[in-house]
Structures are given as structure tokens and as C-alpha cells.
Amino acid sequence: MASVKIVLPGDIIDTRREEDTTQQESNVEDEATVIRLGPGLVQSSEAVSAVTAGVLHSNSETNRWWVAGNKRRYVAAVGEPVVGVVVARHGEGYRVDIGSAHDALLSHLAFEGATKRNKPNLAVGTVVYGRVVVANSVMDPEIECYNSNTGKSEGYGELSEGFMFKCSLGLARRLIDTKAPVLAALGNGVPFEVAVGVNGRVWVNAGSVATTILVANAIRNSEYLDAKQCRQMVKELLEKQ
Amino acid sequence: MVAEIGPSNIESAFLLEALKRGTRVDGRGIYDYRTLKISCGPTYGLAEVQLGQTRVLARVSCEVTRPFPDRPTEGIVLFNTELSSMAGFGLDSSRASTQEVAISRMVERVIKQSRAIDSEALCILAGEKVWTIRIDVHFLDHGGNLIDAASIAAIAALKHFRRPDVTIDGEEAIIHDVRERNPVPLSIHHTPICVTFGFFGASGDMLVLDPTLLEEQVQVSSFTITLNSHREICALNKAGGIPLSPDQIQRCTQVALAKVDEVNEKIQLALKASTA
């Protein structure tokens, strides 16, 4: 059974594996395996070191290594769904706070069916669900509220009712996986809508105020519970109602 | 650095809707504290308080100094707070925001002006040597209601702290090393605890105890009352916000009296359980 390896920022990672040693003896000169570094790892000259605290994972088929950490400060990456709050309006579009170090830009035209004549009118303080399209270390991130390939909103756009709360990035990632036990258990009990942003923000809308509060608290409490405990917790919450 | 932004439209609307029905967004009743955990130690004078998601660490230390010239027989109490970006988004330790200054002044006033610490007992040799007690409060996580958490942490740390023992021999003062003689506690007269309320609605008719960060951002008024276990009011603080009626103040005082007793019990348990 492979042991769990926890790394801290600055740790040098040894990417050779024990199963490879037999191979090394026979293929001494063919050592040039390409290692792909995922989140949390950087290469400095010859050595690979960790930059985030977390559990080290590797995939032997694709030879990909990454660190799965849990923190609360989001760093934008392209393609990720995020929940943001409009903080300012410009001529070109909006500035949206997504929890990263810099606010993201959202163009007026980045909505389903938007044209120069027909632009959406979002007030400051509106909550939006969008997808990150530009994210690098030198520019402000940019998001869009529709799928630019199909032109459809696909769930992105303004979120008008319900409630939004913040959680850790690790919990948000687990919720995105639709088989998350807490969402499945809640879904069996009450009808609700949820939009999860990997920036650690979750929007929930159920029929009534009390149900929305129940769903929000169940999700918040599920962070350190395993599947069985989640189902138990949800059952108790629904019975108390 | 991103400036402090307010809550989103749906968060404030939902919070007010829930309050109209008498519930809070985290499922608490309006007069419920969040889970309060106090831990003291491992060194003397170190206390960490967790009030829901808010976390505060207080550290007490001492050194021998000259007294102020106009107060030759009194010790000195110094108070310092640190609210850095570790505690929350948009916070910056390089310049103290008005909010941080307000919190810092409030807790300092509660400790010093209510004469919780006996400063005369801190005197070693009048005019020459006195103890300077320094209280450092670090805000580790801002989940709302920093004042209450900071006051509990500061007073728990003070009660937990031990200073080196001193013997006066005529004109000389011998300060004993902690390994030779057991250190002695400070002389604390009483235990002031702050209790904060937040008010909502156009006339402030809805109130909550121990507001979370979101509730603090949405509230129209805030009121802090500081009481001790002898049922004495040590301080009242209401800075800005909409006016409150005398009945509301009375109601808050009654609720606060009950809460202060609970908090005091928790502090006693934490001091007993301390590993120092």
C-alpha cells in the first residue's frame, strides 16, 4: 500500500519511483522520462520542489505529479468556474472580485445573446457565475459568463436569488465532483440549486429561507466528514426541520 | 491590494429576510454565541481563543523598567494588536485601518481603564523599578466580532500569566529566576468581558449577539457592553450607526449578564486545564 506523502513548501521531490529501479538497471542510458508537473510543483534547474503544502500525488500512466493542498486564497487558472461579485462598472465591462489578488475583468459582451446594442445591466454587488478565460502572472484575470464556443450561457451568468457563502478551496473542488456525498444526500431530501466556484465560493438556492440555510450549513459542515458521516449529518438536519 | 468590499446583493438580502423570520444564516438563535474554545499555555501568559471562525491569540510578557516620572509607584501596561493579511482578505498590517484602531482602543480601554490589573502591585522599588506588562493580541482569522474574542483572549492570558518573584532587601530588589522560585500570578481585580450586539433594519429593531463577518458588514449599528462577574458595567461602546432606544440597551444588558457568566466559567475551566 503506497504511503501518503505530505510535503511542505521548499521540499525537494524525488520523482524516481521504487518500481523503476529494476528498469533502471536494464535501461541505464534510456533515462530521459518526461515528468509533467501539475499544481504545487516547480522546477528549479535539476531539482523539483514543492511550493504548496499538501499531499503529493502522482499518476504513473501519464507521469504527472502534483500537490493536493487546501487553502483559502484562490489563484486564478484558465477554464475554472468561479463565483464572483461585481465591484465596479466600466465602459468596457465590469470588474469582478473572484477572491484572487487582482479583480477579474468581465466584458459586457461576454454573456449569452449580448451585442453592442443589447448589453446586460448588472448593478454593483451582483453575484455572477463565470469561467476564467485569461489567467497569468502578468495580467489581470478575465472571466466570461457564457460558453464562447457555443454562445450559450450553460448555467453561467447572473445569480439572482439564494445565498452565497465562502468555503475552503479543497471543499469547493470536492463539491465540483457531482458525486460529492453531501450534495447527493441533500438532493435526496430537498430540492435545491447550487453553483460551486473553485475560488471557494458556493451559491445555494432552495425553495425557502429555512431550507437554503439548511443546505448551506450542511455543505459547510461536510468539510471533514467522510461519505457515511455526511449522510448521517444530512439525515439529522432534515429530521430536525 | 484589493480594498475592503461590501457584501453582495443577495447575501445582504438573504440575511435580512432570514432575520425577519428570527433565524440567522448559520442556523444560530439571535442570542447564541458561536462555539467558544479557550486554550491557555503551554507557556505562561499565552491564550488562544476560537469564537466560531474567529481566532485570536494573546500573549503577555513582562520586563523590569523605570516607571513614568509622574507615577513612580505604578507599573506600566502596554497593549498592542496585530491585524495582518493572514486574518482576512483586504487586510494589511502596514497601516492600521480605522476598524483595527477602534478594536485596539476598545480592548485597551477595557483592560486599563477598568483597572482590571492592579498597577500598584507591579511596583518593585518606587521611582526606580517597576514591572512593565505587555499584552500582544494577534488576530489570526477574522470571522467577525474581533472585540469579544480579543477581550476574552487578553483577560485569559493575563490571568494565566506568571511573573518572576521579587524580594525587597532594603534598597535592593532581587528578582528571582523562574527556576529558583515559582513565578507568581498578576494581581487581577476583576474579569471584564466584552459582549457585542449588531442591529439590523431601518429602525434597528432586529438585533443579534456575536455577529459574524457577513452580519458585521450588513449591520446598521453596533453596540458593545463590557461587564464583569460582579455584575458591574465596565464600559459601553457605541460608535456611530443609527440611534438605539433605552429599551434596546436594557435588553442587551440583560442578555449580556447571562452570557458573561458562561464565558467566565469557560475561562476558569481553560485556566485549570492549562498545561503550563
Interface residues (C-beta under 8 A of the other chain):
Chain A: R73 V85 V87 D97 G99 A101 H102 D103 A123 G125 T126 V127 L159 S160 E161 G162 F163 M164 F165 W203 V209 A210 T212 I213 L214 A216 N217
Chain B: V2 I5 G6 P7 S8 N9 I10 E11 S12 F14 E17 A18 R21 T23 V25 D26 G27 F89
